[in-house]
Amino acid sequence: MAARILKLTVVTDFGCVNCCIGQHELLDAIAYSQDVLHLPLQFELEHLPFRLINRDLLSEDAPRVDRADFLQKTFGKDKYTKFEAAITKWGQEKGVPISLHGVMSQTTRAHRLVQKAYKLGGQRLQVPLLCAIFKAHLEDGKDIADYDVLADIAESSGTMSRNEALAFLRSDELEREVDDMCNNARSQGITGVPMTIIDGKWAVSGGQSSDVFIQIFKKLAAAGVHNAPSPFPGHIVDTLIVA
């Protein structure tokens, strides 16, 4: 059976804990589909930026604020406590020390760097960099609006040298493009992330479990190659969307 190429476009933000969880779950699902199920699928990943917090509320150069304090003020104490408990439970089950503590950073510079990685090497460079930024921010509590932090991540992930990353970050390269991408996502009706768009046809919202993605991949593999009719009702995977 010919392999079907699946284009997965993931709209994400580094300040979003559910985006980090969703990335772990999506990559687990891809690995399981390929290595265990041997589905006739080839995956092409591209990550697009989203800003949950606008720059007028939190700029790159504003005084740093504690993430836990920021989220408590945003969600309210009760909702924050439940959210933290759920995140802690997931982290313990997965062995990922994700944390709501650390600094709350504006994510534009990180998004620019991730888009640069895609231009340089597609998913081969973009995915490892993206995962490294999530880890630095949501596991290690680092400030990903800091030039030096991002430059170190760029070098350690193999994207570019530290000096090349610093030169890029201190320029305005891809600044307008990232702004346009963020604005376009909202104009398309995206108000929350992560959002995973499959072949430009079906949107799966929220930080879904790997099991949900595996079931989707199995249906798409069974449907055949490229232009096969959708195995789902309508253009949205309605029954699998979680807000």
C-alpha positions in Angstrom: 0.0 0.0 0.0 1.4 3.4 -0.9 2.1 5.7 2.0 -0.2 8.6 2.5 1.6 11.9 3.3 -0.1 13.7 6.2 0.6 17.4 6.6 0.1 18.4 10.2 0.1 22.1 10.8 0.2 22.8 14.5 -0.7 26.3 15.8 0.9 26.7 19.1 2.3 29.1 21.8 5.2 28.5 24.1 3.5 30.1 27.1 0.7 27.5 26.7 1.0 24.5 29.0 -1.6 22.6 27.0 0.5 23.2 23.8 3.5 21.6 25.5 1.4 18.6 26.5 -0.2 18.4 23.1 3.3 18.4 21.5 4.4 15.4 23.6 1.2 13.5 22.9 1.3 14.2 19.1 4.9 13.0 18.8 4.1 9.9 20.9 1.2 9.2 18.5 3.4 9.6 15.4 6.1 7.3 16.9 3.5 4.7 17.8 1.8 4.8 14.5 5.1 4.4 12.6 7.1 2.1 14.9 4.4 -0.2 16.4 1.4 0.0 14.0 3.5 0.5 10.9 0.7 2.6 9.3 1.4 3.5 5.7 1.8 7.2 6.6 4.5 9.8 6.2 4.2 12.8 8.5 5.1 16.4 7.5 5.0 18.7 10.5 5.0 22.5 10.5 4.4 24.7 13.5 2.8 28.1 13.2 2.8 30.8 15.9 0.1 32.1 18.1 0.2 34.7 20.9 -2.1 34.0 23.8 -0.9 37.2 25.5 -0.6 40.3 23.3 2.4 42.5 23.5 0.5 45.4 25.0 -0.1 43.2 28.0 3.3 41.7 28.2 6.2 43.0 26.1 9.6 41.4 25.6 11.3 44.0 27.6 8.8 44.5 30.5 9.8 43.5 34.0 9.5 39.8 34.4 6.6 38.3 36.3 6.2 35.0 38.0 4.1 32.6 35.9 2.2 31.1 38.8 1.2 34.6 40.0 0.2 35.7 36.5 -1.9 32.6 35.9 -3.6 32.9 39.3 -4.6 36.5 38.5 -5.8 35.5 35.1 -7.7 32.3 36.0 -8.6 33.0 39.6 -7.3 30.9 42.5 -9.8 28.0 42.3 -9.4 27.4 38.6 -5.6 27.8 38.8 -5.4 25.2 41.6 -7.4 22.6 39.6 -5.3 23.4 36.5 -2.1 22.9 38.4 -3.3 19.6 39.9 -4.2 18.3 36.4 -0.8 19.4 35.0 1.1 17.8 37.8 -0.8 14.5 37.4 -0.1 14.4 33.7 3.6 15.2 34.3 3.9 12.4 36.9 2.3 9.9 34.6 4.5 10.8 31.6 7.7 11.4 33.5 7.8 15.0 32.3 8.6 17.6 35.0 6.3 20.3 33.6 5.8 23.2 36.0 3.7 26.3 36.2 6.5 28.1 38.1 9.2 30.2 36.5 8.8 33.4 34.5 6.0 34.5 32.2 7.7 35.4 28.9 6.4 37.1 25.8 6.9 34.4 23.1 7.5 36.5 19.9 11.3 36.0 19.8 10.9 32.3 20.3 8.4 32.1 17.5 10.7 34.0 15.2 13.5 31.6 15.9 11.3 28.6 15.3 10.1 30.0 12.0 13.8 30.6 11.0 14.5 27.0 11.8 11.7 25.9 9.4 13.2 28.1 6.7 16.6 26.6 7.2 15.7 22.9 7.5 11.9 22.3 7.6 10.7 19.9 10.3 14.2 18.4 10.7 15.3 21.6 12.4 12.0 23.1 13.6 10.7 20.2 15.7 13.8 19.7 17.9 14.1 23.4 18.5 10.4 23.7 19.4 10.7 20.9 21.8 13.8 22.4 23.4 12.1 25.7 23.9 9.1 24.1 25.5 11.5 22.2 27.9 13.5 25.3 28.7 10.4 27.4 29.5 7.9 25.0 31.0 10.3 22.4 32.7 13.4 24.5 33.5 11.6 27.8 34.1 13.8 29.8 31.8 13.0 33.2 30.3 12.5 32.6 26.5 12.3 36.3 25.8 16.0 36.4 26.8 18.4 36.5 23.8 21.0 34.5 25.5 18.6 31.8 26.6 17.3 31.4 23.1 20.8 31.5 21.5 21.9 28.7 23.8 18.9 26.6 22.9 19.4 27.3 19.2 23.0 26.0 19.4 22.3 23.0 21.6 19.5 21.8 19.4 21.6 22.1 16.2 19.7 24.9 14.6 22.5 27.4 14.2 25.5 28.6 16.2 25.0 30.8 19.2 26.5 33.9 17.5 24.3 33.3 14.4 21.2 33.0 16.7 22.1 36.2 18.5 22.6 38.1 15.3 19.2 36.9 14.0 17.3 37.6 17.3 18.7 41.2 17.5 17.6 41.9 14.0 14.0 42.4 12.9 14.0 39.4 10.5 10.7 37.5 10.5 9.2 40.0 13.0 6.5 41.1 10.6 5.9 37.6 9.3 5.3 36.2 12.8 2.9 39.1 13.6 1.0 38.4 10.4 0.8 34.7 11.2 -0.5 35.4 14.6 -3.1 37.9 13.3 -4.1 35.5 10.5 -4.7 32.7 12.9 -7.2 34.9 14.9 -8.8 36.1 11.7 -9.4 32.4 10.8 -11.4 32.0 14.0 -8.6 30.4 16.2 -8.9 31.8 19.7 -7.2 29.0 21.6 -4.3 26.6 21.1 -3.0 24.1 20.4 -4.9 23.6 17.1 -3.7 20.8 14.8 -4.8 21.0 11.2 -4.6 17.9 9.1 -4.0 18.2 5.4 -5.6 21.7 5.6 -9.0 20.0 5.9 -9.7 18.9 9.5 -9.0 20.7 12.7 -8.4 19.0 16.1 -8.4 21.5 18.9 -7.0 21.2 22.4 -4.2 19.2 24.0 -5.4 15.8 22.9 -4.1 12.5 24.1 -1.9 10.3 21.9 -4.8 7.8 21.7 -7.0 10.4 20.0 -4.4 11.1 17.4 -3.7 7.4 16.9 -7.4 6.8 16.1 -7.4 9.6 13.6 -4.2 8.4 12.0 -5.6 4.8 11.7 -8.8 6.1 10.0 -6.8 8.3 7.6 -4.4 5.4 6.8 -7.4 3.1 6.0 -8.9 5.8 3.7 -6.0 5.6 1.3 -3.6 8.0 -0.2 -3.5 11.8 -0.7 -6.9 12.8 -2.2 -9.1 10.1 -0.7 -12.5 11.2 0.5 -12.6 12.3 4.2 -13.4 9.4 6.5 -14.9 12.0 8.9 -18.2 13.8 8.8 -17.8 17.3 7.6 -14.6 19.3 7.6 -14.0 19.2 11.3 -13.3 16.2 13.5 -16.3 17.2 15.6 -16.5 14.2 17.8 -12.8 14.5 18.7 -12.6 18.1 19.6 -12.1 19.1 23.2 -12.2 22.8 24.0 
